[in-house]
Amino acid sequence: MQIKGNSRGEIMLTHSRYIRYKEGEEGLKAVEEKMKELGYPIRFKKINALDWYPEALSVLVILVAREIFEWNESDIFNMGNTGPKYSLITKMIMKYFFSLQKTFAECPRFWQRHYDFGALEPVDLNEKEKHITIRVKGYKFHPIVCVYYRGYFLRIAQFVLGSEKLTIEETKCMFRNDPYHEYLIKWV
């Protein structure tokens, strides 16, 4: 909770939508109660999508949901993967990205619209060999988010490529002493 950095409320709202989808309204209330018990009260209905909130709260929501509902890595991956489906901001931005090249080039701006710290960098786009490499720099909250981002970035690629036949791998990770997180997305 001591790590500085803010994210848009839209991120926590997408978390709440997934929790509600998977665990119902009672599940969402259970997360709010646990957050209050931990000293970080949150009311999802009062979150404004465009306001800034500590990113640490967003990460804590994921950790609390994992604990309460005994979610596994697949559940966290799916939470990330459904995030773009639930995000109004992402849907609006994706309407303007008609090509893979444009989306790839706009990665840094997309990140800046959601976070006031760190960076998302496009590294390699190889359409012939059918892969993309992106990096997240300056983001080190908890390893659970690595799983979440694998799902999130895969869904963005699925939107852009119009295909479900993609894979994603985190090839570098700050929690494995790399200087950044790096994700390799491949398609057939």
C-alpha angles and dihedrals in degrees: 000000000000094000112106125228138095136226133193118271087241089078094058090043090057088050090052092049091053093046090049091048094049103032105019131233090305090058091052090051090049090056091049091050093050091048089053091048089053091052097256105100116193133178109198093200090060096052115111113215095223099041121099121248131176108276087219088070091054091052091045090054089057092048093047092049090049091052098043097045097032091237119183130213091277091058092052091047089051090048089057092042093055093044095088090048090057098039115100090193093052093047091051093048094045090055088069097047105082098165140046090237093054093047091048092050092047095054094105093051092046089055093047091055090058104034136037093207140042126025142251110217128193106225110170136003113183111173093176093057090032103234142116129200122199132175133212112205129188096018117116114145108126135335091243088074090061087065092044092052092049088060094041097050091044090056092050089052090048090053093049098042095039091226138109092202097095135116131203132198131181100228097177129028134184088220088061091052096263117139092241144359115268126191127196116202119192132183137186 
